[in-house]
Amino acid sequence: MTVTKTQTPAVRRAGAAEGDLELASRRRNRRTYLVLLLPGLLGLLVSFVFPLAYMIRMSFNRGAPDGVIEETFTLDTYIQPLTDPYYWRVTLDTFQMGVTVGLLCVLVSYPVALFLARSTSKYRGLLMAIAIAPLLTSAVVRTYGWMVILGTNGLVNSSLKGMGLIDTPLKLTNNMTGVTIGLVEIFMPYAILAMISGFGRLSPQLEEAAGSLGASKLQVFTRVTIPLSLPGILTAFLLVFVLSISTFITPRLLGGGSVQVLATEVYDQTTGLLNWPFAAALSVILLILFGLIIAVYQRLTKKIGG
Amino acid sequence: MRVITKGKIALAAAATAAALVLTGCGGGSGSTGGGNSSATSGELNLIAYSGVWQDQYTAAVIEPFKAKYPDIKINFVSKRSSAEMLSALQGQKNSPATDVAIMDNSVSTTGNTQGLFDKIDATAVPNLANVPDKFKGKDGFGPVVMLDAVGLLYDTATFPKAPDSWNVLWDPAYAGKINVNAPPSLLGLSLTAITSKMEGEDYTKSIDKAVARLKEMAPGVQTFAPNPDEYQNVITGQTVLGLGQNARGQFYSDQSNKKMGVTFPKEGTVYQINTVNIVKDAPNKAAAQTFANYALSAEAQTAFAKALFYAPSVTNAELPADVKARVVPTDGSLNIVPLDVEFLSSARDKWTDIWKRQIITK
C-alpha cells in the first residue's frame, strides 16, 4: 500500500508530464500549421477576398455615362437586370451553354477517362500525359486554332467542299455552334482528370461478377459501370459547367459578337461602356448562379453517396 | 466519404474558377510612376493604342524623340481602345501615373469634362501655333494630333473596282461575307450615323429608320466582333467586305500585297480624330509638354503619316504625293457625316443597347 501510495504520485507526475508534452506538441503542431497556412491565406485574402468585397461594394454604386461612378448605395444595378427580359435571356443562354458544354464534354471525355482508368499498359503514363497535354497551350491559342479550323475557308469547310458535300460554307463559327465546339475541346482535359479521380469505386471484379451472374455487356455497363462512375461524371460535369459559364475568351472570340453571355456582357460593360457598377452587379448574379449550382451538386452527390 | 471528398475538390475548383472571373472583373490598371522630370530629362508615361499603332508610332515618333531627348525615358502603356484608356485614367485620378494620353476625341472630350486633363500651355508647347483653330481643343484642352476616317474594306479579288456606295453591305450577293463592328466600337457608331443620314434622318433626334435598315443587313453579317481584327477577316477571305479605319486599312493593304483595299463611299464617312492630352497633375508635366510639342511637330506627323497613313493636324507638315493620296483629306473635299462628340458620349450606351437587342442576330 505504502509502495502504491509512494508510486502513484510519481506515475501521476509522469503521466501528467507526458500529457503536458503531448499538449505542448499538439500546440506546437497547430502553430506550425497556422504558420504554414498563413502565406496561402494572405494570398487568398489579397487576391480573392478583397477584390470580391470591392466588387460587391461596387455593385451598389451608380454608373453614370462615360465611366463616372457615383458612390452611393442603390439596388438599381440589380433591379435593372432582374426586371429586363434581355438580361434574363442572357442568363438563360449562359446557363444553357454551360449545360450543353458540360454534357457534351462528359460524353466525349468519358470513354477516354474510362480507358485511362482501366489501362494496365506500361504506356499509361504517356497516354495520360497526351490526354492532358492540351493544357500546356493557352485557351486563347486553342481558340484561335478553332477559328482557323471552323472558318469559312477553314479545314472543315474546305474538306467538305473538296468532297463535293457542300456548295456554300457551313456557318460553324461566329455563333453558339463554334463556341460550343471550342469549349468542349478546351475543357476535355479537365473533364478527363476529374472523372479519373472520381472512378475510385469502379472495380473490374464487380463487372466480372455481374458478367458471371449472367448480365450482358450492355447490362454490366448500364447497371454497374455507369452507376459506379457517377461521382466522377458529376464532378466533371460540374467543373466544366462552372468553367464554361465563367469563360469569356472563347465566347468572345468564337461568338463573333452574336453570342451574348454573362461573362461577355460583364466585359462589354467594364471595358466598352465603363459601367463598372452594372458589370459588378452582373458578376454577383453570376456568382449566385455558381452558388446555386454547387448547392444542387452537393445534394446530388450526397444522395448518390448514400 | 469519397464522393463528398471529390465534391470538395470540385468545390475548390469552382471557387478557383470564380476567383479568376472575379479578379478579372476587378479591372484596374498599373503604370510605372515617375516624377521629378524636367523638360529634357526624366521619365514620361504615355498611354495610347496597342498593336500596329504602337509599333508604327514607336518607330516613327518615339524613337526619333528619344534620339532628340536621350535623357527622357518613355514608358508606353498600350490599350486596345480609348475607352480602356479612359478607364485607366479614371482609376488613377487621385494619384496620376500617366503623363500623356493619345486617344479618340469623343473620349478625350469626356476626359476633359471629368477633369482628367490639363489645358495646354501654348508657351510650353509652341508647335500648337501650327494647329489650325478647327483642330484646337475646345477651351484650350488637348489639340488634334492626327486624323483618320471610317472606310469600307473590300476584297480586291471580288471587287476589282472599289465599291462606291455603302449600299453594297446590303447586297444579297455578299450575304454572310461581311464583317461589321457593333457599338460601342466607333466603327459601329459611325455606321449607325451614316445609315441614318442615308435614310434622310437626323440621328440626333431618331435612328428608327437606320435601325430598320441595319436589321435588314444583320442576317448577312458574318461577325459583329471580327477577330483577330476587321482587316485580317477580309485578307484571309473569311469575309469580302467590312468596316475599318482608313489608316490601318491602307497599312494592311500594303502588308497583304493589295489583297484588301479601303475606300470612302460617296454617301460620306465619319472622321476618327485623335487628340494629344496632358494629364492633370501629371507626375512629369515638363517632359509631357516636351513630348506633346514633338507630337505636334511637322517632323513627327509626316513620319507617322508615312508609316500608318494618319493625316497630320498641323499646317506645316508636307506629305509626299503618294502618301497624301492615301490619308484622309482634311481640306473639305471628302463628304463627312458630322458625328458630334458630345452627342456621341450621351448616345453611346443607348445605341449599343439598340444594337444588342434589336440588330445583332444569333
Chai-1 contact restraints between the chains, C-beta under 6 A:
chainA,res_idxA,chainB,res_idxB,connection_type,confidence,min_distance_angstrom,max_distance_angstrom,comment,restraint_id
A,F48,B,A19,contact,1.0,0.0,6.0,A-B,restraint_1
A,P51,B,L22,contact,1.0,0.0,6.0,A-B,restraint_2
A,P51,B,T23,contact,1.0,0.0,6.0,A-B,restraint_3
A,P51,B,G26,contact,1.0,0.0,6.0,A-B,restraint_4
A,L52,B,L22,contact,1.0,0.0,6.0,A-B,restraint_5
A,M55,B,L22,contact,1.0,0.0,6.0,A-B,restraint_6
A,M55,B,C25,contact,1.0,0.0,6.0,A-B,restraint_7
A,P65,B,D349,contact,1.0,0.0,6.0,A-B,restraint_8
A,D66,B,T110,contact,1.0,0.0,6.0,A-B,restraint_9
A,D66,B,S345,contact,1.0,0.0,6.0,A-B,restraint_10
A,G67,B,L86,contact,1.0,0.0,6.0,A-B,restraint_11
A,G67,B,S87,contact,1.0,0.0,6.0,A-B,restraint_12
A,G67,B,Q90,contact,1.0,0.0,6.0,A-B,restraint_13
A,Y86,B,R357,contact,1.0,0.0,6.0,A-B,restraint_14
A,G151,B,Q238,contact,1.0,0.0,6.0,A-B,restraint_15
A,T152,B,Q238,contact,1.0,0.0,6.0,A-B,restraint_16
A,N153,B,G237,contact,1.0,0.0,6.0,A-B,restraint_17
A,N174,B,Q222,contact,1.0,0.0,6.0,A-B,restraint_18
A,N174,B,T223,contact,1.0,0.0,6.0,A-B,restraint_19
A,G198,B,K6,contact,1.0,0.0,6.0,A-B,restraint_20
A,G200,B,R2,contact,1.0,0.0,6.0,A-B,restraint_21
A,P231,B,V3,contact,1.0,0.0,6.0,A-B,restraint_22
A,P231,B,K6,contact,1.0,0.0,6.0,A-B,restraint_23
A,T235,B,K6,contact,1.0,0.0,6.0,A-B,restraint_24
A,T235,B,A10,contact,1.0,0.0,6.0,A-B,restraint_25
A,L238,B,A10,contact,1.0,0.0,6.0,A-B,restraint_26
A,L239,B,A10,contact,1.0,0.0,6.0,A-B,restraint_27
A,L239,B,A13,contact,1.0,0.0,6.0,A-B,restraint_28
A,V242,B,A14,contact,1.0,0.0,6.0,A-B,restraint_29
A,V242,B,A17,contact,1.0,0.0,6.0,A-B,restraint_30
A,L243,B,A17,contact,1.0,0.0,6.0,A-B,restraint_31
A,S246,B,A17,contact,1.0,0.0,6.0,A-B,restraint_32
A,S246,B,V21,contact,1.0,0.0,6.0,A-B,restraint_33
A,L253,B,N227,contact,1.0,0.0,6.0,A-B,restraint_34
A,G256,B,T223,contact,1.0,0.0,6.0,A-B,restraint_35
A,G256,B,A225,contact,1.0,0.0,6.0,A-B,restraint_36
A,G257,B,A182,contact,1.0,0.0,6.0,A-B,restraint_37
A,G257,B,F224,contact,1.0,0.0,6.0,A-B,restraint_38
A,G257,B,A225,contact,1.0,0.0,6.0,A-B,restraint_39
A,S258,B,I360,contact,1.0,0.0,6.0,A-B,restraint_40
A,S258,B,K362,contact,1.0,0.0,6.0,A-B,restraint_41
A,V266,B,C25,contact,1.0,0.0,6.0,A-B,restraint_42
A,T270,B,G27,contact,1.0,0.0,6.0,A-B,restraint_43
A,T271,B,E84,contact,1.0,0.0,6.0,A-B,restraint_44
A,G272,B,A83,contact,1.0,0.0,6.0,A-B,restraint_45
A,G272,B,P184,contact,1.0,0.0,6.0,A-B,restraint_46
A,L273,B,P184,contact,1.0,0.0,6.0,A-B,restraint_47
A,L273,B,D349,contact,1.0,0.0,6.0,A-B,restraint_48
A,L274,B,A83,contact,1.0,0.0,6.0,A-B,restraint_49
A,L274,B,S87,contact,1.0,0.0,6.0,A-B,restraint_50
A,S283,B,C25,contact,1.0,0.0,6.0,A-B,restraint_51
A,F290,B,A18,contact,1.0,0.0,6.0,A-B,restraint_52
A,I294,B,A14,contact,1.0,0.0,6.0,A-B,restraint_53
A,Q298,B,G7,contact,1.0,0.0,6.0,A-B,restraint_54
A,T301,B,V3,contact,1.0,0.0,6.0,A-B,restraint_55
A,T301,B,G7,contact,1.0,0.0,6.0,A-B,restraint_56
A,G305,B,V3,contact,1.0,0.0,6.0,A-B,restraint_57
